[in-house]
Amino acid sequence: MDYEPEQFPGAIFKISESRTVILFKNGKMICTGARTEPEVKSILEYVAKVMSKYVISLNPPEK
């Protein structure tokens, strides 16, 4: 993942296996380079899995 606000005011997630790029800007996610709808779905599932490791929950777990 790249983040260079001088070049682009958002994060860039490059997926080399599929030559797909996910752009995160203004709270929106843009998927480019995918050729089919099933490919988009699998890429987004992969990104969600990777990103879930870094998400901080706003709701603390119940005891």
C-alpha positions as CSV (number, residue, x, y, z in Angstrom):
1,M,0.0,0.0,0.0
2,D,1.3,3.4,-0.9
3,Y,0.4,6.8,0.6
4,E,2.0,9.8,-0.9
5,P,-0.3,12.8,-0.3
6,E,2.0,15.1,-2.5
7,Q,1.2,12.9,-5.6
8,F,-2.3,11.7,-4.8
9,P,-4.4,12.6,-1.7
10,G,-5.4,9.0,-0.9
11,A,-4.0,5.5,-0.4
12,I,-3.1,3.2,-3.3
13,F,-3.4,-0.6,-2.8
14,K,-1.7,-2.4,-5.7
15,I,-2.5,-6.1,-6.2
16,S,0.3,-7.5,-8.4
17,E,-1.3,-10.9,-9.1
18,S,-4.2,-9.4,-11.0
19,R,-2.8,-6.1,-12.0
20,T,-5.6,-4.4,-10.1
21,V,-5.4,-1.2,-8.1
22,I,-7.6,-0.1,-5.3
23,L,-7.7,3.7,-4.6
24,F,-9.0,5.0,-1.3
25,K,-10.0,8.7,-1.4
26,N,-12.6,10.7,0.5
27,G,-14.0,7.6,2.1
28,K,-14.7,5.9,-1.2
29,M,-12.9,2.9,-2.7
30,I,-12.2,2.7,-6.5
31,C,-11.3,-0.6,-8.1
32,T,-9.4,-0.3,-11.5
33,G,-7.8,-2.9,-13.7
34,A,-10.3,-5.8,-13.1
35,R,-11.9,-7.1,-16.2
36,T,-14.9,-9.0,-14.9
37,E,-17.4,-8.6,-12.2
38,P,-16.4,-11.8,-10.4
39,E,-12.8,-10.6,-10.5
40,V,-13.9,-7.3,-8.8
41,K,-15.7,-9.3,-6.1
42,S,-12.8,-11.5,-5.4
43,I,-10.4,-8.5,-5.3
44,L,-12.6,-6.6,-2.9
45,E,-13.0,-9.7,-0.6
46,Y,-9.1,-10.0,-0.6
47,V,-8.7,-6.2,0.3
48,A,-11.4,-6.5,3.0
49,K,-9.5,-9.5,4.5
50,V,-6.2,-7.6,4.5
51,M,-7.6,-4.3,5.8
52,S,-9.6,-6.0,8.6
53,K,-6.3,-6.6,10.4
54,Y,-5.8,-2.8,10.7
55,V,-9.3,-1.7,11.5
56,I,-9.9,-0.4,15.0
57,S,-13.4,-1.2,16.4
58,L,-15.3,1.7,17.7
59,N,-17.4,-0.6,19.9
60,P,-15.4,-2.3,22.7
61,P,-16.1,-6.0,23.1
62,E,-18.6,-7.0,25.7
63,K,-17.3,-8.7,28.8
